């Protein structure tokens, strides 16, 4: 990616965040990036494609998943609960780091809000989420195969796991940390519920 493309993507993030997908225009994005509008179209073809590229360019929440899974594969004796605790804390840390950038935070709010009304936004968001659900789903398939996890739908398990961190991140943004309490303690509670379920196991 050249410097001009990165400038356009950074500008698009800022404009999408402040104006929304509907309100943002390619002319405004080009002005923000200090390039000609024709340059924007030559690089990205359309506003829809530009949105997809902004998503890919800002997927830091999930960028370390592959490395984490590789790490787990090298640690054969680590139990699944410990692995998920490490993974959860790393996802939460990535989302906290990302939330320091208010433009990215506003951008994510825009995606969920406009995704309900704009098919092109919904499509881009769905593609992005699917891309990031896949490695976790494959990881769960491996744990099922290795006997660490009961047979279940790995994709549903992946969606459940990721959804917790996305949804709580949005709620923290609205209500603040006091709504949940300390990050690590909350993650410990979630991992306990995720791995053990909520049904009481009767003692023999």
DRENDO-1510 file (C-alpha; in Angstrom, 1 decimal, always signed):
<recs>
REC; n; res; u; v; w
REC; 1; UNK; +0.0; +0.0; +0.0 .
REC; 2; UNK; +1.4; +3.4; -1.0 .
REC; 3; UNK; +1.3; +6.6; +1.0 .
REC; 4; UNK; -1.6; +8.0; -1.0 .
REC; 5; UNK; -3.7; +5.0; -0.4 .
REC; 6; UNK; -3.0; +5.1; +3.3 .
REC; 7; UNK; -3.8; +8.8; +3.4 .
REC; 8; UNK; -7.2; +8.1; +1.7 .
REC; 9; UNK; -8.0; +5.3; +4.1 .
REC; 10; UNK; -7.1; +7.4; +7.2 .
REC; 11; UNK; -9.2; +10.3; +5.8 .
REC; 12; UNK; -12.1; +7.9; +5.0 .
REC; 13; UNK; -12.1; +6.6; +8.6 .
REC; 14; UNK; -12.3; +10.2; +9.9 .
REC; 15; UNK; -15.1; +11.2; +7.5 .
REC; 16; UNK; -17.1; +8.0; +7.9 .
REC; 17; UNK; -16.9; +8.4; +11.7 .
REC; 18; UNK; -18.1; +12.0; +11.7 .
REC; 19; UNK; -20.6; +11.9; +8.9 .
REC; 20; UNK; -21.7; +8.3; +8.7 .
REC; 21; UNK; -21.6; +6.2; +5.5 .
REC; 22; UNK; -24.6; +7.9; +4.0 .
REC; 23; UNK; -23.4; +11.5; +4.8 .
REC; 24; UNK; -19.8; +10.9; +3.7 .
REC; 25; UNK; -19.1; +11.9; +0.2 .
REC; 26; UNK; -16.1; +10.8; -1.9 .
REC; 27; UNK; -15.4; +14.5; -2.6 .
REC; 28; UNK; -15.2; +15.2; +1.2 .
REC; 29; UNK; -12.9; +12.2; +1.8 .
REC; 30; UNK; -10.7; +13.3; -1.1 .
REC; 31; UNK; -10.4; +16.8; +0.4 .
REC; 32; UNK; -9.6; +15.4; +3.8 .
REC; 33; UNK; -6.9; +13.3; +2.2 .
REC; 34; UNK; -5.6; +16.2; +0.2 .
REC; 35; UNK; -6.0; +14.3; -3.1 .
REC; 36; UNK; -8.1; +14.7; -6.2 .
REC; 37; UNK; -11.4; +12.8; -6.2 .
REC; 38; UNK; -10.4; +11.1; -9.4 .
REC; 39; UNK; -7.4; +9.6; -7.5 .
REC; 40; UNK; -9.7; +8.2; -4.9 .
REC; 41; UNK; -11.7; +6.4; -7.6 .
REC; 42; UNK; -8.6; +5.2; -9.4 .
REC; 43; UNK; -7.4; +3.6; -6.1 .
REC; 44; UNK; -10.6; +2.3; -4.7 .
REC; 45; UNK; -13.3; +2.4; -7.5 .
REC; 46; UNK; -16.2; +3.2; -5.2 .
REC; 47; UNK; -17.3; +4.4; -1.7 .
REC; 48; UNK; -18.4; +0.8; -1.0 .
REC; 49; UNK; -15.0; -0.6; -1.8 .
REC; 50; UNK; -13.4; +2.2; +0.2 .
REC; 51; UNK; -15.5; +1.2; +3.3 .
REC; 52; UNK; -14.3; -2.5; +2.9 .
REC; 53; UNK; -10.7; -1.4; +2.7 .
REC; 54; UNK; -11.1; +0.8; +5.8 .
REC; 55; UNK; -12.4; -2.2; +7.7 .
REC; 56; UNK; -9.5; -4.4; +6.6 .
REC; 57; UNK; -7.1; -1.6; +7.5 .
REC; 58; UNK; -8.5; -1.3; +11.0 .
REC; 59; UNK; -8.9; -4.9; +12.1 .
REC; 60; UNK; -6.4; -4.6; +14.9 .
REC; 61; UNK; -8.8; -6.3; +17.4 .
REC; 62; UNK; -8.3; -9.6; +15.6 .
REC; 63; UNK; -4.9; -9.1; +14.0 .
REC; 64; UNK; -3.1; -11.2; +16.7 .
REC; 65; UNK; -5.5; -14.2; +16.7 .
REC; 66; UNK; -3.4; -16.3; +14.2 .
REC; 67; UNK; -0.2; -15.7; +16.3 .
REC; 68; UNK; -2.1; -16.6; +19.5 .
REC; 69; UNK; -3.4; -19.9; +18.0 .
REC; 70; UNK; +0.1; -20.8; +16.8 .
REC; 71; UNK; +1.3; -20.1; +20.4 .
REC; 72; UNK; -1.3; -22.4; +21.8 .
REC; 73; UNK; -0.4; -25.2; +19.3 .
REC; 74; UNK; +3.2; -25.0; +20.7 .
REC; 75; UNK; +1.9; -25.4; +24.3 .
REC; 76; UNK; +0.4; -28.9; +24.2 .
REC; 77; UNK; -0.1; -29.1; +27.9 .
REC; 78; UNK; -2.1; -25.9; +28.3 .
REC; 79; UNK; -5.7; -26.6; +29.1 .
REC; 80; UNK; -8.5; -25.0; +27.0 .
REC; 81; UNK; -9.8; -22.8; +29.8 .
REC; 82; UNK; -6.3; -21.2; +30.2 .
REC; 83; UNK; -5.9; -20.8; +26.4 .
REC; 84; UNK; -9.3; -19.0; +26.2 .
REC; 85; UNK; -8.4; -16.8; +29.2 .
REC; 86; UNK; -5.2; -15.7; +27.5 .
REC; 87; UNK; -7.0; -15.1; +24.2 .
REC; 88; UNK; -9.9; -13.2; +25.9 .
REC; 89; UNK; -7.5; -10.9; +27.7 .
REC; 90; UNK; -5.5; -10.2; +24.5 .
REC; 91; UNK; -8.7; -9.4; +22.6 .
REC; 92; UNK; -9.9; -7.1; +25.4 .
REC; 93; UNK; -6.5; -5.4; +25.5 .
REC; 94; UNK; -6.6; -4.8; +21.7 .
REC; 95; UNK; -10.1; -3.3; +22.0 .
REC; 96; UNK; -9.0; -1.1; +24.9 .
REC; 97; UNK; -6.0; +0.1; +22.9 .
REC; 98; UNK; -8.2; +0.7; +19.9 .
REC; 99; UNK; -10.8; +2.6; +21.9 .
REC; 100; UNK; -8.1; +5.3; +22.7 .
REC; 101; UNK; -8.7; +6.4; +19.1 .
REC; 102; UNK; -12.1; +8.1; +19.2 .
REC; 103; UNK; -12.5; +8.1; +15.4 .
REC; 104; UNK; -12.2; +4.3; +15.3 .
REC; 105; UNK; -14.7; +4.0; +18.1 .
REC; 106; UNK; -17.2; +6.3; +16.3 .
REC; 107; UNK; -16.6; +4.4; +13.1 .
REC; 108; UNK; -17.6; +1.1; +14.8 .
REC; 109; UNK; -20.8; +2.7; +16.1 .
REC; 110; UNK; -21.5; +4.0; +12.6 .
REC; 111; UNK; -21.2; +0.5; +11.2 .
REC; 112; UNK; -23.6; -1.1; +13.5 .
REC; 113; UNK; -26.1; +1.7; +13.3 .
REC; 114; UNK; -26.1; +2.2; +9.5 .
REC; 115; UNK; -25.7; -1.6; +8.8 .
REC; 116; UNK; -29.4; -2.0; +9.7 .
REC; 117; UNK; -30.5; +0.4; +6.9 .
REC; 118; UNK; -27.7; +0.3; +4.3 .
REC; 119; UNK; -27.1; -3.1; +2.5 .
REC; 120; UNK; -23.6; -2.0; +1.4 .
REC; 121; UNK; -22.6; -1.3; +5.0 .
REC; 122; UNK; -24.2; -4.5; +6.3 .
REC; 123; UNK; -22.4; -6.5; +3.6 .
REC; 124; UNK; -19.0; -4.9; +4.4 .
REC; 125; UNK; -19.5; -5.5; +8.1 .
REC; 126; UNK; -20.7; -9.1; +7.6 .
REC; 127; UNK; -17.7; -9.9; +5.4 .
REC; 128; UNK; -15.3; -8.4; +8.0 .
REC; 129; UNK; -16.8; -10.3; +10.9 .
REC; 130; UNK; -16.9; -13.6; +8.9 .
REC; 131; UNK; -13.3; -13.2; +8.0 .
REC; 132; UNK; -12.4; -12.9; +11.7 .
REC; 133; UNK; -14.8; -15.6; +13.0 .
REC; 134; UNK; -13.2; -18.2; +10.7 .
REC; 135; UNK; -9.8; -18.6; +12.5 .
REC; 136; UNK; -11.5; -18.9; +15.9 .
REC; 137; UNK; -14.0; -21.5; +14.5 .
REC; 138; UNK; -11.1; -23.5; +13.1 .
REC; 139; UNK; -9.4; -23.3; +16.4 .
REC; 140; UNK; -12.5; -24.7; +18.2 .
REC; 141; UNK; -12.7; -27.5; +15.5 .
REC; 142; UNK; -9.1; -28.5; +16.4 .
REC; 143; UNK; -10.0; -28.5; +20.2 .
REC; 144; UNK; -13.0; -30.8; +19.5 .
REC; 145; UNK; -10.8; -33.1; +17.4 .
REC; 146; UNK; -8.2; -33.2; +20.2 .
REC; 147; UNK; -10.8; -34.0; +22.8 .
REC; 148; UNK; -10.4; -30.8; +24.7 .
REC; 149; UNK; -13.9; -29.5; +23.8 .
REC; 150; UNK; -17.3; -31.3; +23.5 .
REC; 151; UNK; -18.8; -31.8; +20.1 .
REC; 152; UNK; -20.7; -28.6; +19.3 .
REC; 153; UNK; -21.1; -26.1; +16.5 .
REC; 154; UNK; -17.7; -24.4; +16.3 .
REC; 155; UNK; -18.9; -21.4; +14.4 .
REC; 156; UNK; -21.6; -20.7; +16.9 .
REC; 157; UNK; -19.1; -21.0; +19.7 .
REC; 158; UNK; -16.8; -18.6; +17.9 .
REC; 159; UNK; -19.6; -16.1; +17.4 .
REC; 160; UNK; -20.6; -16.3; +21.0 .
REC; 161; UNK; -17.0; -15.8; +22.2 .
REC; 162; UNK; -16.3; -12.8; +20.0 .
REC; 163; UNK; -19.7; -11.2; +20.5 .
REC; 164; UNK; -19.1; -10.9; +24.2 .
REC; 165; UNK; -16.0; -8.7; +23.7 .
REC; 166; UNK; -17.6; -6.6; +20.9 .
REC; 167; UNK; -20.8; -6.1; +22.9 .
REC; 168; UNK; -19.2; -5.3; +26.2 .
REC; 169; UNK; -16.8; -2.9; +24.5 .
REC; 170; UNK; -19.8; -1.0; +23.1 .
REC; 171; UNK; -21.6; -1.0; +26.5 .
REC; 172; UNK; -18.4; +0.2; +28.3 .
REC; 173; UNK; -18.3; +3.1; +25.8 .
REC; 174; UNK; -21.9; +4.1; +26.8 .
REC; 175; UNK; -21.9; +3.4; +30.5 .
REC; 176; UNK; -18.2; +3.4; +31.5 .
REC; 177; UNK; -16.2; +0.7; +33.2 .
REC; 178; UNK; -18.3; +0.9; +36.4 .
REC; 179; UNK; -21.1; -1.0; +34.6 .
REC; 180; UNK; -18.9; -4.1; +34.5 .
REC; 181; UNK; -16.1; -3.6; +37.0 .
REC; 182; UNK; -12.4; -4.5; +36.6 .
REC; 183; UNK; -11.6; -5.9; +33.1 .
REC; 184; UNK; -9.6; -9.0; +34.1 .
REC; 185; UNK; -12.2; -10.0; +36.8 .
REC; 186; UNK; -15.0; -9.7; +34.3 .
REC; 187; UNK; -13.1; -11.8; +31.7 .
REC; 188; UNK; -12.5; -14.5; +34.3 .
REC; 189; UNK; -16.2; -14.6; +35.0 .
REC; 190; UNK; -17.0; -14.8; +31.3 .
REC; 191; UNK; -14.5; -17.6; +30.7 .
REC; 192; UNK; -15.9; -19.5; +33.6 .
REC; 193; UNK; -19.4; -19.3; +32.2 .
REC; 194; UNK; -18.3; -20.0; +28.6 .
REC; 195; UNK; -16.3; -23.1; +29.5 .
REC; 196; UNK; -18.6; -24.5; +32.2 .
REC; 197; UNK; -22.0; -23.4; +31.2 .
REC; 198; UNK; -24.7; -22.3; +33.6 .
REC; 199; UNK; -26.4; -25.6; +34.5 .
REC; 200; UNK; -25.7; -26.9; +37.9 .
REC; 201; UNK; -23.9; -30.2; +38.0 .
REC; 202; UNK; -25.6; -32.4; +40.6 .
REC; 203; UNK; -23.2; -34.2; +42.9 .
REC; 204; UNK; -23.4; -38.0; +43.0 .
</recs>
